[in-house]
Amino acid sequence: MPESGMLQEFLDGGQVDAAVFALRPDYRALLLAVDGLVPGPSDQAGEELLRTAESAARELLNGRPVEQLPHVAAWREAYQAFGAKPSRTRNSLEALLRRAVSGLPRVNRLTDLYNAVSVIHQIPLGGEDLTRYSGAPRLVRATGKEPFDTAADGAAVIEHPEPGEVVWCDDAGVTCRRWNWRQARRTQLGEHTTSALFILDALEPMTDAALHAAAEDLAARLTRLGPDVRVARRLITAGPIVNEGD
């Protein structure tokens, strides 16, 4: 098991490029590196949390268009800023909220948990297998040459982002396209994941307090997934960077 210092060292290497902050100076990324997780298939605890999230989404929307929710609208504007069409490639929060009304997917213990937290706190939230990373996470404007490991019609394929697209990547390629739209197969969470990276994306009007509340909720739920769970955190903003270790 990595020491807490190793988790923090991994996060300390993370970067958000200045070109991304030029698009949205209000952007904040709160990263959690977690080790000691006990993974597994979807379970009853996850089922109850997903049902809570589905109920929260139905109450929140109640006939109100998803795109009118303040944080969803902010992400639609952010997508348009780098040339994406938000009605075709929806940010992860909007995609989950649209599915929540009829039923969120049941994937595995870790994915179910972070999807539910995403909906409950109305924040884009991604989870990836930390052991499958090559180098530290970076959020950049793509050149268009970076490889993206995905699937099409059930077959594994390598695609490439559009030049200028906002992507999360590591030394091996893109880990998530269009900021928080679609994750790579290479780093996806599975039923055997014991170390994970979680990325919480915030834009105004989401407050820092709401962002930290979402991270606290996620961390608290993750610590219940094993007796030796360790969490390190890093908040990256356009201003000073704050490190927080548990």
N, C-alpha and C positions, 0 to 999 in steps of 0.2 A: 504493500500500500504506500503510495507517495506521502511524504510528510506534508503538513500544511504549508510549509515554506516553499515546497516544490509547486504546489497548486498556485500560490501567489506569484511565484516566479513565472509560471506559464502565463498568467494574466498580465503581468507587468510587461510582457513582450507584445501585447495586443495594441493595435493602433486603429485610429479612425483618421483617414487622410483629410488634409485641409480642404481638398476639392469637394469632399462630402459636406463638410461644415459650411462651405461657401454656398451650397444649395439650401441647407437648412441649419442656420446657426443655433436654432433652438433644439437640435437633436441631442439626445442623451442615450448612451448605451450602458446598461448595468449588466455586467458579466458575473456569473457565478460558476466557479469550478468546484466540482463536487466529487468526492471519492468515498469508497466504502459502502456504496449503494448495494442493496439486495434486489436485483431485478427479477423479472418474471412476466408471465402472461397477465392479461387483464384480470382483475380480481374484484371482490365485492366492495372493498373500500373505494377502489377507483370507480366502480359503477355508481356508488352513492354520490361521489363527488361530481361525476359527469351529469347525473340527474339534477343535482343542485345547480350546476352551470346552465343546463338546458332551461330550467325553470327561471333562472335569473335573466337569461336572454329573452325568453318569451315575455316576461314582465317588463323588461327594458324597452323592447320594441313595441309590442301591443299595437300593431298597425302602423307604426312609425317606420319609414324607410331606413334601412341599415345605413345608407350613405349619408344620412343627415345626422348621425351620431357624431359629436365633435371630434373625437380622436380618429374615427374612420375617415371623416372628411379631411382632416389634416394629412393623413397618409395618402389619400387620393391626390391631394395637391402635390405632395412630395414625389409621387410616382410621375405625375405629369411634368415635373421639373426636370427629370432626366429622360423624358421622351416615351415613357411607358403609358399605355392606355389602361387606366384603372378599371374600366368596365370589362376588360379582357383578361388582365392579370391582376387579380385582387390581392391586396395585402392580406397577410395571414389572419389578422384580427377580423377583417370583414368576411373572409372566407369561412371562418369558424362560426361567426355569428349567424351567417346565412344558413349554415347546416344545423346549428343548435336548435332552431325552431322545430325541425322535424326529427332531429337526433344526431348527436355528435358521433364520430367514428370511435370504435373500440379497437385499439391497436395493441398496446402492451402496457404494463404497469407504469413505466416512466412517461411514455407519451400521453397516456390518458390523464395523468396527473397534471402535466404542464399545459395540455390543451384546456383542461377545466379551469386552471388558474388564469390562463389567458382570457377566457370568456368572462369569468367572474370579475376580473379587474380591468377588462376592456383595454388590453395591451397586447401588441404583437410579441410573441414569446416563442423562441426556438430552442430545441434541445438536440445536442449532438454527442456522439461518443468521443470523449476526449482522447482515448488511446489511439484513435485512428487519425488524429491530427499529425501533420508534418509541419512543425514550426508553429508559431503563434497566430491567432486570428487577426485578420486585418479587414477593414471596411474601406473599399477604394472605388474609384471610377474605372471600369474595366477598359482594357485596350482592345478587347474583342478576340484575343488569341488564347485566353485562359481556358483550359479544359473544364468541362462540367459533366460529371458522371451522373447520368439519369437513365430513365427507361422510356421507351416508346413502343406501344403495341406489345407490351410484355417482354421486350428484348432490351438488353443493356446497350446504351449508346453514349457517345461522347458528343456533347454540344458545346457551343461557345456563346458567351453573352454578347450583346450588342456593344459596340464601342461607346463609352460614356455611361453605360449602365452601372448602377450602384450594386456592388456585390461584396459579400463576405468571402474571404479566401484564406488559404494558407500556402505553404511553399509548393504543394502538389496541385493546386488548382482551386476552382470555385467551390465553396461549401454551401452557399446559399445565393440564389439569383434574385435580382430586383429587390434588394434590401432584405425583405422577409417574405418573399413569394414562394419559392420552391427550394427545398434542401437537396443536397447531393445524396446519392445512394451510399457513397463511400463512408460518410460520417454519421449516417442515421442511427438513432437509438434502436436497440434490439432487446431481446429477452435475456441477453447475457452481458449487457452493459453494466459495469460496476463503477466507472468513472465517466463523468459527463460535464459538458459545458452548456450552460443555459444563457441565452442572450435576451434581455428585455429591452425593447425599443420604445422610446418615448419622444413625442413632439408636443409642443404647446397645442391645446390648452391643458394637457396632462401636467400636473404639478410634480415637483420633486417629492413631495410628501406622498402622493399617490404612487409614484414609481417605487419608492422605498417600501411602501406598504405591500405592494405586489411582490417585491423581492423577499420581504420578511415572510409572507405567507408561503411562497414557494419553498424557501429554505426550511421553514418549520415542518412542512409536509414531507420534504425530502429526508430530514433527519429521522423521521419515523420509519424509514425504509431500511434500517439497519442499526445495530448498536455502536458501530464505529464510523458513522458518517462524518465527514469533515467538509467544511464549506469555506471557500475563499471568495472574496468579492472585489470587484473593481468598477468604479463609476468613471466613464469617459465622457467628457463634455468639451465644448469649444474653449472653455476656460481651464482653470486648474483641475488636475486629475486627483481623485481621492481614492485611496486604497483602504479596504476594510477586510480584516480577517476574523473569522470566528474561531 
